[in-house]
Amino acid sequence: MNKQQQVEKWLKKISAAEKKYESYYNLIKETREFYKDNRGFGYNVGHYNIFWSTIETLKPFLYFKQPKPYLERSGKSANKIEKLACDILSKSLIWNLQQFDFDSIIKYARNDFLISGCGIVWERYHPNFEFVSSAQDSKRKIEIKSSEKVISEYVNPENFLADCDEVGIWEDVSWVARKIYMSKEQAIATFGETACLNLADKEDDKDCKDICIYEIWDKESKKVYWLAKEKTDDFIRVANNPLKTQGFFPCPKPIFATLTNDSIIPVPDYCLIKELLSELNGIHSRMRLTMQALKVSGAYDNSFPELGSILNKDVTLVAAKDFQRLKDCGGLKGILDFIPIEQYITALEQLAQRRQDIINQIYEITGVSDIMRGSSNSEDTATAVTKKTNFGTLRNQDRQNDMQRFIKDLFTIKAEIICEQFSAETLLGFLPPEQQILPEARQAVLLLKDEKMRGMILEIENDNVFNAEAEAEKTLSGIKALNELIISALPTVSQQPLLLPLYRSMIESFCTSLPKARPFESVIEKVFNAVEADLNKKEPEQPNHQLELEQEKIMIEKEKNALKAKELEIKAHNEEAKNALTAQ
């Protein structure tokens, strides 16, 4: 298959996917216009936009604060090289997130997920190059890489396409694509003048972004294609697996709203409550018209013209010319007559009741409970309040977990790109200067280059606005329980060192249940390693004072016996000398 045939094949795939996505694109526009309360979209001015209120309530529940990624070893071994590799990759991820507004990118995807039903973020490797003079020839310039980073790019769901050919779930998708709109000058600067020969632009506006270029990532061929419908004879550019990530795609699985297992095109929540929103707007319009009609109106006898302005002021006394005739007519009741307004009041009461019923139905469908909206019944017990809160949280917990999964997948792709694309010097730069010269640092960089994230676990630290107080209380109680457990474990382990692994496992398992356990885990690991080393250390032999005393007593007895023997020997010698002297 030549290049032209390949281009025609991909253009057919793109056209078929656009045809299937067309109704979803139109739905995105309708949903966004309704959310913004756009007056020019055919709705009444100032309609009751409960849809906007619901979305604004769910936004901080799904994503509140930018998370912090970190990596740790999958096995708790004391390998210094693996520790350094985790440290390098963790610091590189945190540094990379500071190079652009990652928080806003995630919020764009979150808003699209809640409003349009799909949130997408694209990861892109962005190196910077500069020209420097050659060391051999100062006149010759060479291009070197001066800096590098991984950027997260927001992708509008209206510009996203994916494989829809007999694909029911995301894992079966073989290619993804996005539309990039450029001007002719931007296209030439990005792809070169030769690749953009057949691309037309508007002569009157060179900066108009009227050129649509499709960026296609094909998992089967491990290639990336850039093409335009105006150029049917060749691709604009082709790249062979530029990122070299495990999943190949530059984006994780998007966060989808309602999905079934027969299509990856989502259904926004707006579709599930569209009829209720339309009825709510109709009721609101009727209530506004009823309120306009609800006013004091009536008629009076024109023979008393001074009564025409009796309602213009709060307190009014009108001078009647023929007061006696006014009394004969039964007073003001006989002269004035008002239009009844009871039917308007009754209609307003019925409309208000129906409006509240519809609002409750919308909140039931979307899962926004009373507590999440910041209101509750004063007569509710603590148990009732807790159940309402748990119910509202439980309804949306799956989506909150999916949001966390989406962010974690983004960090994983970003970490893989860093391991694969960043130079060794860049990776070493994330360590302190005193550690960069260590041989283990170079080995840690080689480990990242060869094995990437193998043997590592990527986790994120995230603070949730709704359970911050509960987590703080749980952490405090957990610290107290941990302290009591350690106090009871120390004397037992000192008496029975064989119980150390059991207590270590118990304490480590307890720490993992704490909301923010990572700082405790690293410290506890160091403490237990030190305790184990201390217990395994051979104790020096203590001197046996009792034995020394016994030996000293024996020596004294021996000396005494020797002195006695000497004394007897001297005594015998004296006797012999005496006998000899006597004999002489």
Salt bridges, closest charged atoms under 4 A:
GLU18 OE2 - LYS179 NZ 3.36
GLU18 OE1 - LYS229 NZ 2.84
GLU30 OE2 - LYS274 NZ 2.97
GLU33 OE2 - LYS36 NZ 3.78
ASP37 OD1 - HIS47 ND1 2.87
GLU56 OE2 - LYS59 NZ 2.89
ASP87 OD2 - LYS91 NZ 3.56
ASP103 OD2 - LYS107 NZ 3.25
ASP112 OD1 - ARG32 NH2 3.11
GLU123 OE1 - LYS414 NZ 2.80
GLU148 OE1 - LYS145 NZ 2.93
GLU153 OE2 - ARG124 NE 2.39
GLU153 OE1 - ARG178 NH1 3.01
GLU158 OE1 - ARG32 NH1 3.19
ASP201 OD2 - LYS206 NZ 3.85
GLU203 OE1 - LYS206 NZ 3.41
GLU215 OE1 - ARG178 NE 3.19
ASP269 OD2 - ARG399 NH1 2.66
GLU279 OE2 - ARG354 NE 2.91
ASP301 OD2 - ARG325 NH2 3.89
ASP370 OD1 - ARG373 NH2 2.32
ASP370 OD2 - LYS388 NZ 3.34
ASP380 OD2 - LYS388 NZ 2.71
ASP402 OD1 - ARG405 NH2 2.78
ASP409 OD2 - ARG405 NH1 3.15
GLU420 OE1 - LYS452 NZ 2.72
GLU459 OE1 - LYS408 NZ 3.83
GLU461 OE2 - ARG518 NH2 2.80
ASP463 OD2 - LYS65 NZ 3.57
ASP463 OD1 - LYS516 NZ 3.34
GLU508 OE2 - ARG504 NE 3.21
GLU525 OE2 - ARG73 NH2 3.30
GLU532 OE1 - ARG504 NH1 3.60
ASP534 OD1 - LYS537 NZ 3.83
